[in-house]
Structure formats: structure tokens, C-alpha cells
Amino acid sequence: MLRNLDDLRDAAKSATLKKMAVVFAHDDHVIEAVKNACDFKIIEPILIGNKEKIQELINQFGLKQPYHIINELNPELASKAAMDMVNNGEVDIVMKGLIDTKILLKAVVNKDYGIRESKLLSHVGIVEYPTLDRVLFATDGAMNISPDYEQKILITEAAVKLAKSLGYKQPKVGIVSAVEKVNPKIESTLDAEKIVNYYKGKEIDFLIDGPFAIDNLVSMDSVKHKGIKSPVAGVCDILIFPNLDGGNIFYKTSVFLAKGKSAGIIMGAKVPIVLTSRADTAEAKLNSILLAVVNKDGLLASSN
């Protein structure tokens, strides 16, 4: 079970070597992150993009072999090259470099050569806080703008799948809203009710409940004060947000104001996709690569 993000680093030490295709790798932040990951001796990068610029950055950051460079200046063709390598079993992870997210994801979902496995791609972020005794999974703050309740079910199950790969036996899922009671004027509470009802009577390997205001999911003081009775209240692992606005604001507020450490990947494809922002720290980028590696191997799951 993932207690903190240092557990990712510890687990990664036992990882098998993964080949990672980086689409448009000609970016200083990207090469720095790749170099840091290579220092763990767990990835072998395939760097797609402007070969001349990539080589300059390799020299600047001291990235050492093994690595491979593919010179491709067209973003669509660079994305397709990564998809082809996944489909041919040549790479285990894809990482977004200095390329528009829409272009990369358009290749991921392409009907002819894409690598989507699930009906829906979703982003799952993980945040470690200095004031909390566990990490929190947050979804979806990067992909799905305004998911309906059926899409939220897919988002939930992707997050649970990631948590299970990280050693959670029965992850606790909370559906986030502004209040803890169903209100017909607040659509997110209605979705929460539908999701909870969907899982009633089904054999599942996680706990789920909602709607909840976020304090009801992370603070036992709040739970006791409000007299809430729920197996996920106050001890939640996975937060399901009502829309991209809510998830993104929470995730970035956690990092930039609450001094949280973060990692995140895209779920729903044949391989984990590392999709980071230029605003992310080098540590966050490294954590995201390590998360993809550990998720792929299920290292923490096998150790529990």
C-alpha cells in the first residue's frame, strides 16, 4: 500500500527495466525528468522529436546511454510513432513532451493505430501532504471536462485499478460535492446518488459512498461533528470530483498552497501515459514516471 511518495521510489528500485517513448522530447524540463528517472536505472528512453535539440539537452543534463533518438519534427507523426511502438510491444510507457496534449491524445484514441483500451481515458493524480497520514488519489482533474454519472463510474474504476496496483486491498472511494446530502439543485449530488446505487448489490473490491463535502472525507473531526456514518468518511483514499474544474483546482491548490508532493498518470490505455505540465516541478515529473513504472509492474501490490 502506498503510504507516501517515497514508497514509489523504494518500489521502483525493484522494477524491471521499462522502455518509455517520449513524444517531442526536445524540452529542458522533459530531458531533466528523463535523466532523473534514468538515474534509477528503471527506464530506457526513446526520445522522439528534434534530434539536434534533444542531443544538445542530453549533453546539458548529462543523460547517459542507453537511450535512442528518433528525429521527427511533425507532431502527428511523432505521436503515431509512439503508438506504433506500443502496439508492436516495443515500449511500456508513453510520456508527453513539448507537444499539445490534444495532438497526443488524438493519436491515443485513433481508431486505426491508437492504444486506448477503456471506453474512457482519465487522469489520476496522487498527492502527499505534510499534514495527512496517507496519500490521496484525485480524479479527474486533467482529462474529462464535465463527465456524466456513467463516465464517473469509469473514472472511479480506473482510479481503483491504479490503487489496486499500488497495494490497496479495498480502497475507499468518496464522491465529492459541496454538501453531504442529495440536493436536486446540485447535479453532482444526484450523480453521486446514482453511482452509489449502481454499485449496490454488486460484488466489488472497494468501498464507495457519497455525496460528501471534502472535509467529510479527509477530517475525522468533521465527521464526528456532523455525526456522519460511512465507511469512507474521514478515511477516504480516492476522491471523485464532479468535473475537471473541481479536480484541477483541488490538485493544484494541494501542490502550490498546501505544499503537497504529487504524481499522476493517464489511465485507460494499453500502457500508462505520463502527462505532466511545464508548471510541475522536476520532482513531480519524476514521481509521475516512477508511478507509471510501479503501476506497470504492480510492485507494491505484490509486496502486500
Secondary structure by P-SEA (a helix, b strand, c coil): ccccaaaaaaaaaaccbbbbbbcccccaaaaaaaaaaaaaccccccccccaaaaaaaaaaacccccbbbbbbccaaaaaaaaaaaaaaccccbbbbccccaaaaaaaaaccccccccccbbbbbbbbbbccccbbbbbccccccccccaaaaaaaaaaaaaaaaaacccbbbbbbbccccccccccaaaaaaaaaaaaaccccccccccccccccccccaaaaaaacccccccccccbbbcccaaaaaaaaaaacccccccccccccccccccccccccccaaaaaaaaaaaaaaaaccccccc
